[in-house]
Amino acid sequence: MNKRAFGMEGQQEAERFLMNLGYSILSRNFQVRAGEIDLIVRDGAYIVFVEVKFRRGTGHGLPRESVGVSKQRRIINTALHYIGLCQLDNQDFRFDVVEVLAYGQRVVVNHIKDAFSVS
């Protein structure tokens, strides 16, 4: 399986997980020059910008550890484009990370709300 297909598999797993929690999907793979956001969802009054990280095991660390400061800045800048484009200035928003870990046939999903914020 190539890297892109592997990533899409993890994103689909994260999407199912969030939908089961009652979130609604607003956008998938939103891209602008500043970067890309895997999922944009609505959680009640919140617009949530979601970074999905999928790994097979933890041999290279936890997936969330790969969302460093520079990745966070790209996500925030991309989110600001989305907010402006959709005229969502009056909406509450947050940044979540969804880790998807595959251990053979078993998949574990860890949802980290408010993983980082605009500072």
PLY file of the C-alpha trace (Angstrom):
ply
format ascii 1.0
element vertex 119
property float x
property float y
property float z
element edge 118
property int vertex1
property int vertex2
end_header
0.00 0.00 0.00
1.44 3.39 -0.96
1.78 6.26 1.52
-1.23 8.19 0.19
-3.56 5.17 0.35
-2.28 4.38 3.85
-3.01 7.94 4.98
-6.50 7.86 3.47
-7.23 4.64 5.35
-6.33 6.36 8.62
-8.36 9.43 7.72
-11.42 7.31 6.97
-11.05 5.57 10.33
-10.80 8.96 12.09
-13.81 10.25 10.18
-15.95 7.24 11.21
-14.84 7.73 14.80
-15.80 11.43 14.84
-19.12 10.81 13.08
-19.97 8.19 15.73
-19.43 10.94 18.33
-22.00 13.09 16.50
-19.60 15.38 14.62
-20.56 16.44 11.11
-18.02 16.62 8.30
-17.66 20.05 6.68
-14.59 19.45 4.53
-11.97 16.82 3.74
-8.40 17.60 2.71
-8.89 21.36 2.55
-5.86 22.78 0.72
-4.48 26.24 0.12
-0.94 27.41 -0.54
-0.36 27.68 3.24
-1.03 23.97 3.77
-3.67 21.29 4.19
-6.14 20.31 6.89
-7.20 16.66 6.91
-10.73 17.15 8.27
-12.85 20.14 9.16
-15.82 19.15 11.30
-18.56 20.68 13.39
-18.89 19.74 17.05
-21.91 21.64 18.34
-20.97 25.33 18.26
-17.33 24.58 17.38
-15.64 24.39 14.01
-12.86 21.84 14.58
-9.73 21.59 12.45
-8.48 18.02 12.70
-5.02 16.68 11.95
-5.08 12.90 11.50
-1.98 10.83 12.15
-1.97 7.12 11.28
0.76 4.68 12.26
1.33 0.97 12.47
2.46 0.66 16.07
4.53 3.01 18.17
8.04 1.98 17.11
8.68 5.52 15.87
6.83 7.23 18.73
3.22 8.23 19.13
1.55 9.78 16.08
0.74 13.02 17.95
4.47 13.62 18.45
4.80 14.37 14.74
2.55 17.44 15.05
5.31 19.85 16.03
5.29 23.63 16.19
5.92 24.18 12.45
3.11 21.75 11.51
0.83 23.52 13.98
1.64 26.90 12.37
0.79 25.54 8.90
-2.51 24.14 10.17
-3.36 27.43 11.91
-2.56 29.48 8.78
-4.64 27.12 6.64
-7.50 27.33 9.15
-7.38 31.13 8.98
-7.82 30.89 5.19
-10.83 28.60 5.68
-12.36 30.91 8.31
-11.99 33.90 5.97
-13.22 32.04 2.90
-16.34 30.75 4.67
-16.87 33.97 6.65
-16.76 32.17 10.00
-15.24 35.03 12.00
-17.93 34.77 14.69
-17.56 31.00 15.20
-15.73 29.26 18.00
-13.02 26.91 16.75
-10.37 24.54 18.03
-7.59 22.29 16.80
-7.75 18.55 17.48
-5.45 15.66 16.64
-6.79 12.17 16.00
-4.25 9.38 16.33
-5.03 6.13 14.57
-2.80 3.22 15.57
-2.96 -0.12 13.76
-1.74 -3.19 15.58
-2.30 -5.94 13.02
-6.07 -6.14 12.56
-6.77 -4.11 15.72
-7.17 -0.34 15.36
-7.02 2.09 18.27
-8.24 5.68 17.87
-7.20 8.42 20.30
-8.92 11.80 19.99
-7.00 14.71 21.47
-9.28 17.74 21.82
-7.68 21.17 21.93
-4.31 19.63 21.00
-2.90 23.11 20.36
-4.14 26.66 20.09
-3.45 29.95 18.35
-0.98 31.87 20.47
0 1
1 2
2 3
3 4
4 5
5 6
6 7
7 8
8 9
9 10
10 11
11 12
12 13
13 14
14 15
15 16
16 17
17 18
18 19
19 20
20 21
21 22
22 23
23 24
24 25
25 26
26 27
27 28
28 29
29 30
30 31
31 32
32 33
33 34
34 35
35 36
36 37
37 38
38 39
39 40
40 41
41 42
42 43
43 44
44 45
45 46
46 47
47 48
48 49
49 50
50 51
51 52
52 53
53 54
54 55
55 56
56 57
57 58
58 59
59 60
60 61
61 62
62 63
63 64
64 65
65 66
66 67
67 68
68 69
69 70
70 71
71 72
72 73
73 74
74 75
75 76
76 77
77 78
78 79
79 80
80 81
81 82
82 83
83 84
84 85
85 86
86 87
87 88
88 89
89 90
90 91
91 92
92 93
93 94
94 95
95 96
96 97
97 98
98 99
99 100
100 101
101 102
102 103
103 104
104 105
105 106
106 107
107 108
108 109
109 110
110 111
111 112
112 113
113 114
114 115
115 116
116 117
117 118
